[in-house]
Amino acid sequence: MSFLTPKVTVPPPPPPPEPPAKVDYARAEAMAAEATAAATGRRKGRGGTIVAGALGDTKETGQTPTLLGG
């Protein structure tokens, strides 16, 4: 009964992946330093935040600030 069984052909396996590129540690370190400098440059000090600005107004009104700013 071999004429009733399907003939299965297996495709060839895919080619192996390319090896990963060599790591350039000097470039990676430079990129990390640049990202760190950009992140620290965006930070504000205590006086530039909303909470610190609201805390400065407490002496004038005599009330503590709420979370809604009122």
C-alpha positions in Angstrom: 0.0 0.0 0.0 2.8 2.4 -0.6 0.9 4.2 -3.3 -1.5 5.6 -0.5 1.2 7.1 1.6 2.3 10.6 0.7 5.9 11.2 -0.4 7.4 13.7 2.0 10.5 15.7 1.1 12.2 17.6 3.8 13.6 21.0 2.8 17.3 21.6 3.5 18.1 23.3 6.9 18.6 27.1 6.8 22.2 28.3 6.7 23.8 29.1 10.0 23.6 32.7 11.3 26.5 35.1 10.8 28.8 35.4 13.8 28.3 38.5 15.8 30.5 41.5 15.1 33.4 42.4 17.4 32.5 44.7 20.2 34.1 48.1 20.1 34.5 48.9 23.8 36.0 52.3 23.2 33.0 53.4 21.2 30.6 51.8 23.7 32.3 53.7 26.6 32.1 57.0 24.6 28.4 56.4 23.9 27.7 55.6 27.6 29.5 58.8 28.7 27.6 60.9 26.3 24.3 59.4 27.5 25.2 60.0 31.1 26.2 63.6 30.4 22.9 64.2 28.5 20.9 62.7 31.4 22.6 64.7 34.1 22.3 67.9 32.0 18.5 67.7 32.0 18.2 67.4 35.7 17.0 70.4 37.7 18.1 71.4 41.2 15.7 71.7 44.1 14.8 75.3 43.2 13.6 74.3 39.8 10.9 71.8 40.8 7.2 72.5 41.4 7.3 71.3 44.9 10.1 73.6 46.0 8.3 76.5 44.4 5.1 75.7 46.3 7.1 75.3 49.5 8.4 78.8 49.2 4.8 80.2 49.1 3.9 78.6 52.5 5.3 81.5 54.5 3.1 84.0 52.8 -0.2 82.2 53.1 0.4 80.3 56.3 -1.1 77.1 54.9 0.6 74.0 53.8 0.4 73.3 50.1 -1.9 70.5 48.9 -1.1 68.0 46.2 -3.4 69.9 43.8 -1.5 73.1 44.3 -4.4 74.9 46.0 
